[in-house]
């Protein structure tokens, strides 16, 4: 994979050597209908509350919702890329 710009803390957050107790970072990811549809297709999880607006409107949620794993997928981004630096991965 070609990097579009040099590796820098401004782009990736912190490097592995930088984090200290009390430091913070964050990640913003807007989940789209396309994200939900792609995950449903890849995983086979086609729950109506996630894919059918009419069905979802009659539930406690009143609207379709994203798969929980989409939200959980941001955790490795924050822990690996944002806290530990570029090319790090979250193992456990």
Secondary structure, DSSP 4 states (H G I P E B T S, - for coil): ---SS---HHHHS--TTT--TT----------HHHHHHHHHHH----HHHH-HHHHHTSTTSS----HHHHHHHHHIIIIIIII-TT-----
